[in-house]
Amino acid sequence: FDWFFNMATARLLCRCSSLLGLSLRSRLQYSNDAGSVTSNPRLRIYTRTGDKGVTSNFAGQRLPKDDDIFEALGNNDELSSAIGLAREFCLESSSHDVTEFLQHIQCILQDVGSHIATPRDVATRTKLAKTTFSESHVQKLEQWIDQMDNQLPELKNFILPSGGKGGAALHLARTICRRAERRVVPLYRAGQVDHQVAKYLNRLSDFLFTAARYVAHKEGKEEVVYHRVD
């Protein structure tokens, strides 16, 4: 499907197609303009199937690229990219373990994308089963939030996005997460996305806020406190 290729890399295609049960033969068919399988197993980055502004979701629907589903997918992809950038900044310091959490979350966001691309109101039972989203992912975030928050000083003031490169990047990822959640909520109300996905994104923004503070604390970076400007 064309939307897989819009997720920026062939790596994402392989990850999602594996999750959704697409065979290598199927992936090769999607990468060939004529629909025939070539002997070259290398996957193409471009398909040309979306050049007219229409693409497919995993349920097989052909929809305009500005459909709510693809808007949510794009925001989810942007969120993962922002988290990846924040993780790279955090890797510059060995004083904390947030990088492992962030990599785990990026993998879960791939599953979130697969779920969004499979509308619950029209997809087949088989495809629905392959894209279920577990409550345990939300519980894991809550465990990490509590784990980090227990090591932080009490928050007594509003803080501005700050706290070094890693902390500031995590604050930016938090704001993108809120936008991704806002794009998913209409899909949830329409019965196209399960509640657990919307709940995960809501909790993820809390995680990213806490992680930003945690990184700043561990790296000895100052958090800028809000002051009213007259």
Secondary structure, 3 states (H helix, E strand, C coil): CHHHHCCCCHHHHHHHHHHCCCCHHHHHHHCCCCCCCCCCCCCCCCCCCCCCCEEECCCCCEEECCCHHHHHHHHHHHHHHHHHHHHHHHHCCCCCCHHHHHHHHHHHHHHHHHHHCCCCCCCCHHHHHHCCCCCHHHHHHHHHHHHHHCCCCCCCCCECCCCHHHHHHHHHHHHHHHHHHHHHHHHHHCCCCCHHHHHHHHHHHHHHHHHHHHHHHHHCCCCCECCCCC
